[in-house]
């Protein structure tokens, strides 16, 4: 069965001694499930300044595992996107910035909304989850 592994490497020379951290993990399903996350939704959007856009609706179900990746591919340092999760501000992603966070889609109002500022922002996103079960019609 497919799984999702996230790997992050951080390097900085802001301190007198260089700092380097590298880690990776398999993104696991909720509870005692042995398997990793095996479903994903993704996309790429260009969002004009002042425009709000819901990138992910309430796809996964409550109490299920979800991990969200968002990257602002804009190259202008004055362009940024504001990220809001379920009406709570998460922060800003300036050109080149990215985030990888756990996400909680606990009800029908839970979503990920981004708003562009400064100009048209190019944003890619991916939601890794164990979420949806298709129902036969």
Secondary structure, 3 states (H helix, E strand, C coil): CCCCEEEEEEEECCCCCCEEEEEEEECECCCCCCCECCEEEEEEEEECCCCEEEEECCCCCCCCCEEEEEEECCCCCCCEEEEEECCEEEEEEECCCEEEEECCCCCCCCCEEEEEECCCEEEEEEEEECCCCCCCC
